[in-house]
Amino acid sequence: MKRALLLIVPVIPSLSLAADFEFHPFGLEILSWDGARDSEVNPNHTIKSIFESETAAGASASIYDVDISFRAENISQFQGGGQSSQRLVLQELTRDFQIDSGLVLSVGKRNLSWDVSYTFLPFGFFSKTPDFTDLTDLNRRAEGLPLIALDWEDENYRLTAVYSDDFDTKPDGFNRGLQQWAIRAAVDIKDNSLAMVARQVSHSPPGVGLSYSGIFSDALNLYGEGMISPGDRRPVLNSILVNGSSAVVPDGYSTALQNDGRWRPRAVIGAQWSTVDHLTLNLEIIHDGDGLSNKQWRQYTDRLDFNQNRLLDQVGSPLSVLGKTNLLVDSQALLQAGTRRDYASMHVDWAPAERWSLGLVALAGLADGGVEGFASCDYTLTQGVTVGGLTGYIGGVRSSEFALSPIGEIAQAILRLSF
């Protein structure tokens, strides 16, 4: 299928009429293809390949100390038939009030990041969940949370208290749709930064965490952070909580683990190496206590085997339809950021020439040898106009987490405009 690359966006240049007003519009067009394959959750290509066109336009602005950003988008998908959706997103709307020297009150909808890591964010309470196809949010999809933040900063010390109530959003098992508060205390000592964090979600006990970042040479930075909290906010398939082959009804998601009283650590340690040749390499080791344990993973794969061999293979029977439905639900449990607990990741950025930018993000499952990787290339045609491409592979050792994914390949063509 061939489609013309079309982007319709008002060409409004950046405006800075006075110190109290700035306006910076942007435009975006992405043509993408997600290539489906046969797998244990997608026998006979039940889930088809997806062609998608994403057209977006928006702006960031500052008006009398009020910061605002918004994005209007149209997404058209072609998977057998065609369908499209449109939405207008208010991404951020924040007003800062200077109460005293070093004391600022922020009110509004805002992205707030406390993490020192890149591919896994234990402190990502008020920021975007990482997207491995766009780790640095070049495509401007990040959307903040409604919050009130009080921030005090001295020369080497910083204390921040945040309250957020995302009342108008359905909970997603991560950081959306929650009523929560968090406190962060940080200190900088020469080339070292240390922070302590406490966070509580409504109707759950509080959790605590630590982060560290240190500069050890002009080229090397070491860092790490960890959070431990009771319960697991990520929804889990009901069959994983009992026996993977016992249910013969369409599976659903349970939130039973949210208040189970078990403390789950989420942690990452990493190193960043930078060169004068504009090359940056990040390596990280990840443990996500919210992911599936080895026992839960076995129950998940038992569930797949049951749905395929005991239900789907009953051709002509209602059980076959039930097996197909169950496998569609099962496929949704496989997450791009990882479904299990232990991973190693790599993130590379390199600008080999003035107009070129190359990137690579890879995630490997330490439990089963699964791997996914995404390589990108951007070229600046002229100031404010960038074209790019991305290709991705999801697979690895047979029957590993990523090899089970119904999507095995990804390709994107991208046009970005900024003014």
Secondary structure, DSSP 4 states (H G I P E B T S, - for coil): --------------EEEETTEEEEEEEEEEEEEEEE--BTTBGGGSSPPEEEEEEEEEEEEEETTEEEEEEEEEEEEESSSEEEEEEEEEEEEEEEEEEETTEEEEEEEE-B---S-SS--TT-TBSPPP-TTSTT-TT-----EEEEEEEEE-SSEEEEEEEEE-TTS---SSSSS-EEEEEEEEEEETTEEEEEEEEEETTS--EEEEEEEEE-SSSEEEEEEEEEEES--S-EEHHHHS-TTT--S---EE-GGGGS--EEEEEEEEEEEE-TTSEEEEEEEEEETTS--HHHHHHHHHHHHIIIIIIITSTTSHHHHHHHHHHHHHHTT--TT-SSSEEEEEEEEE--STTEEEEEEEEEETTT-EEEEEEEEEEEEETTEEEEEEEEEEEESTTSTTTT-SEEEEEEEEEEEE-
